[in-house]
Amino acid sequence: MRNRISERISILRSVCKIESQIIFMVLVAVFVLTGCEQKHKEDADVMDLARETEVISVQSDEAERALEATGGLNAWKKTTMLQLDCVVTFYQTDGSCYLTEQHYEVRPWLNSIQISAEEPQGTFIWKFSRGRFNVLRGNSQIDALSEAVPSRCFAEVILNIITAPARFLDDSVEFSQKANPVKIRGQWYYPIERQSKGFFARVSEAVFYQDRDSSLVDMIRLACLNTGAAREKTIQYVRGYDYEEVEKEGPLVPTRIEIFESDARDRLQKRVVKIDCHTIRRSK
């Protein structure tokens, strides 16, 4: 009797082991297929991008001026991705500041940015693409950033200020320029409002400020959509400085970016984030 029980237990263990191996192999296959599908989708997006950029046309005077001020349409069309290595300073409410290093991968024509960094809490990778924010690795927020600006807003404002000229060519939104310039901190700008065309907004409402003299869009007011149940709108101002050409015949992008909070009257207040980019590369 004992021998029979032992045999049955041995058989059951063998069956369980085989089933576990099968389940493991199935899971591996699923992950591989999912990864392949994602890679194929990314490849398809890039192929579609190549076709789309060949037929891009500029539809407004403000868009044409913004493009010309940053190297011209061809410089942007030949830029599939920008990679930026930056030192980021977060200014805390107690008067202290926190410094960290971040890497950005910006795809102007896919309306996408990926942000990665090594933090004491661990590595994080965030992606903001076509109005959607996803956490690819780590936490959705880091302690120092949470005091300054929500992570979704952080990604969105950086993407918009770096690729501002290309954003004017996005056909999912519409832009309207105000007739009269406004003066902000001693500088004259033409405000250009952006709104989504559809009922469900996938990008935040924004005002792009185009410098009256240089035509650079070096300041943006973003009413960032949070993902909470109340869908609060956090108002952030972002400014770009020290524009430089990315390699030879590349577009001009800001090498310094600053994010400001606003008061109840929607006026620029204290700086909450400063970003200094020391290395910028592009992929054609």
C-alpha angles and dihedrals in degrees: 000000000000090000091054092049091049090050091051092049090049091050092048091050091051091049092048091049092050091047091050091051091049092049090048092050091048091051091049090050091050092051091047092049091046090051091048091049091050091048091048089049091051090047090049091050090052092048091049088047092054091052094045096050090055091064100038114134128186112240104184139045093233091054092049092050092048092050094047091049090058102044103291136275094289092057089056095042090056092052114088096166140005120207118200130185110199144175109228125202119198114197112215128213092244091061096259126114136218123215125202141156121244135183121214128197108193123188107190097191095044090049089232142134131183118199123195135174144156111243134174086255090056138266118322131190121188129183128197111187130166093339098316126110119206135176107223095178138002126000129341090234139029122214098242093046096047090069093052111038137340113267094241091052091046092057094043097051093048092050092049099047093047095046100030096132092051091049089066088067095056107118094198091073136044130224130207123187122214114236097228127054122236129216117234120178092338096313127106118228139176108227114223114190122213125202134168116254095216129071093247110060116222095174127046122255109259145175116219113205114211116198108242093219106034098027089225115144093220100152132051132182109209125192092201118209112228120206097231124117091259091049092218119194116230112202114220131171119207126190132192125212141179098026115205136181113256104231118313116334092354126132123277114250133175116267091195125046127183129190121205133191121226133224130233089278091054095250126144111265133170124346113253102177135027122189122193114187114203099175127039125174134171137210119215 
